[in-house]
Amino acid sequence: MKIKKMDNKKVSYEDLLRLILPGEIFDYFDVIKVDVYDKEVHLFVDEKNILPNEFKKGEYQSKG
């Protein structure tokens, strides 16, 4: 099996995480930080402040 070499473009950790994790995660969370260790990757995310369409009629306040 041939392995295609990547070109010289820089691939970010977020790009690699998008290949591994379900795509819906990036719809609801922003990647804040990625720490890479020998055998671990720590992913820090922040939830996006997105109100579902069915709740957009009223006023709401975040309690979290």
N, CA and C of each residue as an Amber inpcrd file, in Angstrom:
protein
   192
   0.8400000  -1.1790000   0.0000000   0.0000000   0.0000000   0.0000000
   0.8840000   1.2400000   0.0000000   0.6310000   2.1450000  -0.9150000
   1.3880000   3.3900000  -0.9720000   0.7890000   4.4090000  -0.0210000
   1.6590000   5.1410000   0.6320000   1.2270000   6.2230000   1.5070000
   1.5970000   7.5300000   0.8290000   0.6080000   8.3640000   0.6430000
   0.8410000   9.6480000  -0.0060000   1.4540000  10.6190000   0.9970000
   2.5470000  11.2410000   0.6040000   3.1850000  12.2310000   1.4660000
   2.3610000  13.5060000   1.4760000   2.2970000  14.1140000   2.6500000
   1.5950000  15.3970000   2.7530000   2.4820000  16.4760000   2.1490000
   1.8590000  17.4790000   1.5720000   2.6540000  18.5730000   1.0350000
   3.1510000  19.4310000   2.1940000   3.7500000  20.5220000   1.8970000
   4.3850000  21.3530000   2.9100000   3.4220000  22.2210000   3.7010000
   2.1250000  22.0590000   3.4790000   1.1550000  22.8480000   4.2310000
   1.1980000  22.4530000   5.6970000   1.0710000  23.4490000   6.5520000
   1.0620000  23.1840000   7.9890000  -0.3220000  22.6760000   8.3890000
  -0.3530000  21.5370000   9.0510000  -1.6080000  20.9690000   9.5270000
  -1.7040000  21.2550000  11.0160000  -2.7870000  21.8760000  11.4350000
  -2.9440000  22.2080000  12.8480000  -3.5250000  21.0240000  13.6040000
  -3.3830000  21.0570000  14.9130000  -3.9750000  20.0130000  15.7430000
  -5.4850000  20.0010000  15.5780000  -6.0870000  21.1790000  15.4310000
  -7.5400000  21.2340000  15.2480000  -7.9490000  20.5070000  13.9680000
  -7.1720000  20.6450000  12.9100000  -7.4640000  19.9260000  11.6620000
  -7.4250000  18.4160000  11.8870000  -6.4470000  17.9570000  12.6360000
  -6.3480000  16.5270000  12.9220000  -7.4920000  16.0660000  13.8140000
  -7.8720000  16.8850000  14.8000000  -8.9820000  16.5240000  15.6820000
 -10.2870000  16.4410000  14.9120000 -10.4380000  17.2730000  13.8970000
 -11.6590000  17.2330000  13.0800000 -11.7820000  15.9080000  12.3210000
 -10.6600000  15.2610000  12.0580000 -10.6870000  13.9550000  11.4000000
 -11.0370000  12.8340000  12.3760000 -10.7010000  13.0180000  13.6420000
 -10.8700000  11.9670000  14.6460000 -12.2060000  12.0680000  15.3730000
 -12.5900000  13.2790000  15.7580000 -13.7910000  13.4860000  16.5740000
 -15.0270000  13.6840000  15.7000000 -16.2100000  13.4110000  16.2500000
 -17.4450000  13.6820000  15.4990000 -17.5450000  15.1620000  15.1350000
 -17.9470000  15.4550000  13.9220000 -18.0140000  16.8270000  13.4290000
 -18.9390000  17.7260000  14.2190000 -19.9780000  17.1480000  14.8420000
 -20.9430000  17.9460000  15.5950000 -20.3040000  18.6420000  16.7910000
 -19.2170000  18.1110000  17.2970000 -18.5400000  18.7380000  18.4390000
 -18.1260000  20.1570000  18.0810000 -17.6540000  20.3450000  16.8610000
 -17.1690000  21.6580000  16.4480000 -18.3090000  22.6120000  16.1110000
 -19.5340000  22.0880000  15.9980000 -20.7020000  22.9520000  15.8260000
 -21.0660000  23.6460000  17.1290000 -20.7820000  23.0050000  18.2510000
 -21.2210000  23.5030000  19.5530000 -20.0860000  23.9590000  20.4670000
 -18.8330000  23.6530000  20.0960000 -17.6930000  24.0070000  20.9360000
 -16.5850000  24.6260000  20.0990000 -15.8410000  25.5700000  20.6990000
 -14.6330000  26.1380000  20.1090000 -13.4300000  25.5080000  20.7960000
 -12.4010000  25.1740000  20.0340000 -11.1670000  24.6480000  20.6130000
 -10.3840000  25.8290000  21.1750000 -10.1130000  25.7680000  22.4700000
  -9.3990000  26.8450000  23.1510000  -7.9060000  26.5450000  23.2240000
  -7.5870000  25.2910000  23.5120000  -6.1910000  24.9340000  23.7350000
  -6.0220000  23.4410000  23.4830000  -4.8600000  23.0680000  22.9770000
  -4.5130000  21.6600000  22.8010000  -3.1300000  21.4530000  23.4000000
  -3.0490000  20.5660000  24.3990000  -1.7680000  20.1970000  25.0020000
  -1.4230000  18.7900000  24.5430000  -0.2190000  18.6170000  24.0160000
   0.2140000  17.3160000  23.5170000   1.3420000  16.8120000  24.4050000
   1.1590000  15.5990000  24.9310000   2.1570000  14.9390000  25.7660000
   2.6150000  13.6700000  25.0510000   3.4980000  12.9200000  25.6750000
   4.0270000  11.7080000  25.0400000   2.9280000  10.7550000  24.5800000
   1.9830000  10.4510000  25.4820000   0.9490000   9.4680000  25.1560000
  -0.4550000  10.0160000  25.3310000  -0.5840000  11.3150000  25.4470000
  -1.8950000  11.9260000  25.6790000  -2.0390000  13.2190000  24.8940000
  -3.2790000  13.5380000  24.5910000  -3.6250000  14.8420000  24.0300000
  -4.7590000  15.3920000  24.8820000  -4.5580000  16.5820000  25.4420000
  -5.5960000  17.2250000  26.2480000  -6.2320000  18.3180000  25.4010000
  -7.5270000  18.2010000  25.2300000  -8.2870000  19.1360000  24.4050000
  -9.1560000  19.9930000  25.3140000  -8.9980000  21.3020000  25.2400000
  -9.7960000  22.2320000  26.0280000 -10.7690000  22.9320000  25.0850000
 -12.0460000  22.8840000  25.4260000 -13.0730000  23.4780000  24.5760000
 -13.9220000  24.4450000  25.3840000 -14.5610000  25.3530000  24.6750000
 -15.4830000  26.3170000  25.2660000 -16.7960000  26.2140000  24.4990000
 -17.8890000  26.0550000  25.2370000 -19.1850000  25.8950000  24.5880000
 -19.6050000  27.1990000  23.9180000 -20.0530000  27.0980000  22.6780000
 -20.5460000  28.2670000  21.9520000 -21.8880000  28.6850000  22.5340000
 -22.1380000  29.9630000  22.5700000 -23.3860000  30.4950000  23.1080000
 -24.4240000  30.5540000  21.9860000 -24.9680000  29.3850000  21.6490000
 -25.9320000  29.2770000  20.5580000 -27.2690000  28.8490000  21.1410000
 -28.2780000  29.6500000  20.9240000 -29.6240000  29.3520000  21.4010000
 -30.3820000  28.6140000  20.2980000 -31.0000000  27.4640000  20.6250000
 -31.7700000  26.7400000  19.6050000 -32.8850000  27.6070000  19.0280000
 -33.2280000  27.3760000  17.7760000 -34.2260000  28.1890000  17.0680000
 -35.5510000  28.2690000  17.7990000 -35.9850000  27.1800000  18.4200000
 -37.2870000  27.1860000  19.0880000 -37.3120000  28.0620000  20.3420000
 -36.1580000  28.5150000  20.8250000 -36.0940000  29.3720000  22.0060000
 -35.7770000  30.8280000  21.6730000 -35.6200000  31.1710000  20.4170000
 -35.1760000  32.5130000  20.0460000 -36.2390000  33.5900000  20.2230000
 -37.4820000  33.2240000  20.5000000 -38.5530000  34.2140000  20.6250000
 -38.4970000  34.9850000  21.9420000 -38.0120000  34.3780000  23.0010000
 -38.0200000  35.0210000  24.3130000 -36.6510000  35.5320000  24.7160000
 -36.5940000  36.0940000  25.9250000 -35.3210000  36.5430000  26.4870000
 -34.8050000  35.4650000  27.4200000 -33.5100000  35.1740000  27.3310000
 -32.9120000  34.1370000  28.1460000 -31.6050000  34.6380000  28.7170000
 -31.2460000  34.0760000  29.8700000 -30.0070000  34.4500000  30.5320000
 -29.2420000  33.1720000  30.8580000 -27.9600000  33.1670000  30.5360000
 -27.1260000  32.0100000  30.8180000 -26.8430000  31.9240000  32.3090000
 -26.9780000  30.7380000  32.8680000 -26.7070000  30.5230000  34.2910000
 -25.4930000  29.6200000  34.4860000 -24.8300000  29.2700000  33.4240000
 -23.7150000  28.3280000  33.5240000 -22.4410000  29.0120000  33.3890000
